[in-house]
Amino acid sequence: MAGSVVAQTGQGVENPVANDPVMESSVPVLPYHADLSAMNFEPNTVCYVPAMKAFVVVDSIDCAVDFLVREGGELRRVGRFTTDVYQGRHDLVNILRPKSVAVWGDKILVLASSKKDSSYLAVVSMEPVICKDEIGFDTLKAVACMGLESSAFAFRVDPVENEIIVVGKNPVGYDLHFINCAEGLDNLKNDYTFHYHVPKQSERIKASDPYGGGLALVAISVVFFALVCVCFIMSGYGKLIQRIQNRKAPLAAATGGAAPAHSSSGEVYAAIAAAIYAYSQDLHDVEDTVITIQKAERAWTPWNAKFYNMNKYFSERPNMLHKKK
């Protein structure tokens, strides 16, 4: 925009959305002075409480939420809430890991979820119970818990409506859970759940073309177009090869190249073969066919004597028997 802009109050200005009949039928009408700031549903892994100088931190490795208090230049862990407690075998897809945390008053809201289809929202007290766990820290206890049949990743608190909105994601869309906390965080009630289905590309094509006629027409057209392109390419390639051969034939005749194969007869090949055979026979001398192989007489050597291969026990055994007799 060119020029200067001055902010003015909204007195005497009507809401343009409220006067539009089309917008009234499709979009909820908002008051002109309503707060239009959107709620961002992002996982929150760290919270800071300035009044207590404390931090609430998510520990995804140990599946726990730690409550840390700042004392001078150090942080001291005063409590821990474990989101997944199990005994025996536990598959990885069923482990309830902490996803997001928030602080509301003197309570900690913890959202834990698995990779499969289960999650829960717990209300944890900040006052640690004097109960030493195996790590050696005081344990935080949950005063309320709401189980959800979906995999959730974030939540936000709406103080105007006194409800907690939990957002999850499934393979076909999103899950939106609205938990009522008007009676306090100790009494959570699941008002309703929305399962929003995100349509896939195949479902959109099916909605626009229920019988598949348009899709079949497009597929057949593409196949025939590809075949026509292949025919033109092969035809042009054949003509190109033929043109190159026609250019090479006059050049070979001008440089004294070999005659075509059809101008020679079988007699020429026979004469050439006879000449090569006669030439190869003349290369060798005439040799006498006298056999000069003679048998060589050699002296006897004990290298293959069989008695040297026998065991000493068997070679001495006949002498021992003779002495006994």
Secondary structure, DSSP 4 states (H G I P E B T S, - for coil): --S-------TT---TTTT-HHHHHHS----TT---PPPP-----EEEETTTTEEEEEETTTTEEEEEEEETTEEEEEEEEES----S---GGG--EEEEEEEETTEEEEEEE-SSS-EEEEEEESS-BS---SSSS-B--EEEEEEESS-EEEEEEETTTTEEEEEEEETTEEEEEEEE-TT-TTS-EEEEEEEEEPPPHHHHHHHH-TT-HHHHHHHHHHHHHHHHHHHHHHHHHHHHHHHHHHHHHHHHHHTT-PPPGGG--HHHHHHHHHHHHHHHHHTSPP--------PPP----GGG-GGGGS-HHHHHHHHHHHHH-
